[in-house]
């Protein structure tokens, strides 16, 4: 995962904490509430810009998404033929990696680790 994308997603999680969306009471659903409850980013142009800002090519993004599905589900049924679909899946994948890497037990621990990433 690119450092710039990791930092951006860390800020996104911090925003979800500030908004009270993720709490100590819903720890098992942190990933869902941050990266699966709604689209991370909407609009083909905005998504193309996001990929460009983070130095990720559209074919590279599609490959990452397809590989993730094949590794986790044994096959891929999705076609990542536009930037919006690819970016939202990348946010899902990278968000899962980030939360797994941090492995916090409380919101306070999560916030502390995310602050270290964003500093």
C-alpha positions as CSV (number, residue, x, y, z in Angstrom):
1,X,0.0,0.0,0.0
2,X,1.3,3.4,-0.9
3,X,2.2,5.6,2.1
4,X,0.0,8.5,0.8
5,X,-3.0,6.2,0.5
6,X,-2.3,4.8,4.0
7,X,-2.2,8.3,5.4
8,X,-5.4,9.3,3.7
9,X,-7.3,6.3,4.9
10,X,-5.9,6.8,8.4
11,X,-7.4,10.4,8.3
12,X,-10.7,8.8,7.1
13,X,-10.8,6.5,10.0
14,X,-10.0,9.3,12.4
15,X,-13.0,11.3,10.9
16,X,-15.2,8.3,11.5
17,X,-14.1,8.2,15.1
18,X,-14.7,12.0,15.5
19,X,-18.2,11.5,14.0
20,X,-19.0,8.8,16.5
21,X,-19.5,6.2,13.8
22,X,-17.0,3.8,15.2
23,X,-16.8,3.2,18.9
24,X,-15.5,0.7,21.4
25,X,-19.0,-0.9,21.3
26,X,-18.8,-1.8,17.6
27,X,-15.2,-2.9,17.3
28,X,-16.0,-5.9,15.2
29,X,-17.6,-3.6,12.6
30,X,-15.0,-0.9,12.4
31,X,-14.0,-1.9,8.9
32,X,-17.6,-2.2,7.7
33,X,-18.5,1.3,9.0
34,X,-15.4,2.9,7.5
35,X,-15.0,1.2,4.2
36,X,-18.1,-0.8,3.3
37,X,-21.1,1.0,4.6
38,X,-20.9,3.6,1.8
39,X,-18.7,4.4,-1.2
40,X,-15.4,5.8,-0.2
41,X,-15.3,8.1,-3.2
42,X,-17.9,8.9,-5.9
43,X,-17.3,10.0,-9.5
44,X,-15.1,8.7,-12.2
45,X,-13.1,11.8,-12.5
46,X,-12.5,12.1,-8.7
47,X,-11.5,8.5,-8.6
48,X,-9.1,8.8,-11.5
49,X,-7.6,11.8,-9.7
50,X,-7.3,9.8,-6.5
51,X,-5.4,7.0,-8.3
52,X,-3.1,9.6,-9.9
53,X,-2.5,11.4,-6.6
54,X,-1.4,8.1,-5.1
55,X,0.7,6.9,-8.0
56,X,-1.6,3.9,-8.8
57,X,-2.3,3.1,-12.4
58,X,-5.8,2.0,-13.4
59,X,-4.7,-1.4,-14.6
60,X,-2.6,-1.8,-11.4
61,X,-5.7,-1.0,-9.3
62,X,-7.8,-3.5,-11.2
63,X,-5.1,-6.1,-10.8
64,X,-4.9,-5.6,-7.0
65,X,-8.7,-5.9,-6.7
66,X,-8.9,-9.0,-8.8
67,X,-5.9,-10.6,-7.0
68,X,-7.6,-9.8,-3.6
69,X,-10.8,-11.5,-4.6
70,X,-9.0,-14.6,-6.0
71,X,-6.9,-15.0,-2.9
72,X,-9.8,-14.5,-0.5
73,X,-12.7,-16.1,-2.4
74,X,-11.0,-18.4,-4.9
75,X,-12.3,-16.5,-7.9
76,X,-13.3,-13.0,-9.0
77,X,-16.7,-12.2,-10.3
78,X,-16.2,-8.5,-10.6
79,X,-14.8,-6.5,-13.5
80,X,-12.9,-3.4,-12.4
81,X,-13.5,-1.6,-15.6
82,X,-13.8,1.9,-14.2
83,X,-11.9,4.0,-11.7
84,X,-14.8,4.4,-9.3
85,X,-15.2,0.7,-8.9
86,X,-11.5,0.2,-8.5
87,X,-10.9,3.0,-6.0
88,X,-13.8,1.9,-3.7
89,X,-12.5,-1.7,-3.7
90,X,-8.9,-0.5,-3.1
91,X,-10.2,1.6,-0.1
92,X,-11.9,-1.6,1.2
93,X,-8.7,-3.7,0.8
94,X,-6.3,-1.1,2.1
95,X,-8.7,-0.2,5.0
96,X,-8.8,-3.9,5.9
97,X,-5.0,-4.1,5.8
98,X,-4.6,-0.9,7.9
99,X,-7.0,-1.9,10.6
100,X,-5.4,-5.4,10.7
101,X,-1.9,-4.0,10.9
102,X,-2.9,-1.7,13.8
103,X,-4.9,-4.4,15.6
104,X,-6.2,-2.0,18.3
105,X,-8.5,-3.2,21.0
106,X,-10.0,0.2,21.8
107,X,-10.8,3.4,20.0
108,X,-8.1,5.2,22.1
109,X,-5.4,2.7,20.9
110,X,-6.7,3.0,17.3
111,X,-6.6,6.8,17.5
112,X,-3.1,6.8,18.9
113,X,-1.8,4.5,16.1
114,X,-3.5,6.5,13.4
115,X,-2.1,9.7,14.7
116,X,1.4,8.2,14.4
117,X,0.7,7.4,10.8
118,X,-0.7,10.8,10.0
119,X,2.1,12.8,11.7
